[in-house]
Amino acid sequence: MGTLSGTRSRIQPDSEGSEVTEEHNDTTTVKVSMRDIYQEVQRQGKLLEKIANSLPDAESKIEDHENRIRKLEMRMWQAIGGFGFLAAIVSPLIAVMTR
């Protein structure tokens, strides 16, 4: 016999040589009441609310992101302008120095 829903059968010979089946019930049950479920849902809700309150607002986060992008764009254009200015000055200097 095999295992079926937590019940194990073991076949052993008895004193007369006949096979005798012993049943062992190894099932462990857990009972969860509606009250337990309700309390856990309430606990999870409080935990979620605490996490949500610790996160920054979406609007302030978006505005901060936009400000950082604007600053990055300004720095990028400043760098491009600086490199363009250097290229405009250096190339005539090189031309003068190589004569």
N, C-alpha and C positions, 0 to 999 in steps of 0.2 A: 504494500500500500504506500502511496505517496503523500506528500503534504498537500492539504486542502484547507484553505482559510485558517491557517494557524494550528490545525490539529495534526499531530504526528502519530503515526501508527508504527509500532515496532512488533515484529513477529518473532516469538521465542518458543522454543519447544518446552512443553511441560514435562512433568515427571514420567508420563506415559509415552512421550515421544510425539504427541500430537502438537500441532502448532496452535498457539494461543496469541491473540492480538491484544496488545495493551494500548490504550488510547492516552495520549498526553496532550493536554490543552495548554499551549504556550502563548495564547493570545493575550496581549496587554491592551486594555481599552482605556481611552481617555474620554471623559465626558466634559463637554463644553456647553455651558448653559447660555441662553440668550443674554443673561446678565453679564457673563464673562465677555461676550462679544461686544456688548454695549460699552462696558468699561474700557476695553481695549481700543475701540473706535474713538472714544472720548479722549483717551490718553494720546493716541496718534494725532488727533485734531489739535490738541494743545501743543504738541511738539511741532507740528507743521506751522501753526500760528507763530510760535516763537522763532522758528527759522525764517518765516516770511517777514517778520518784523525786523530781523537783523540784516536783511538785504536792503540795498539802496533802492530808492524810487526809480522807476523806469524813466520818467521824464528827466530827472537830474542826471541820470546815467547817460541818456541820449545827448543831452546838452553838453555834458562834459566831453563826450566822445567827439561831438562836432567841433568844440573848441580846440581839442587836441589835433584834429585833422586840419583845421585852419592854420594853426601854428606850424604844423609840419609843412603845409603847402607854402607858407611864407618863407620858411627857412630854405626849402628846396629852390624857390625862385631866387632868393638871395644868393645861394650857392651858384646857380646857373649864371646869374648876372656877374658874379665875381670871377668865375672861370672865363666867361666871355670877355670881360675887361682885361684879364691877364693875357688871354690869347691875342687880343687886339694890340696890346703893348709889347708883348714878348716877340711876336713875329717881326715887327720892324726893327727891334733891337738886334735880333739875330741877323737880319739882313745887313744892318750897318756894321756889325762886328765881323762879318765874314768878308768884307771888301778888302 
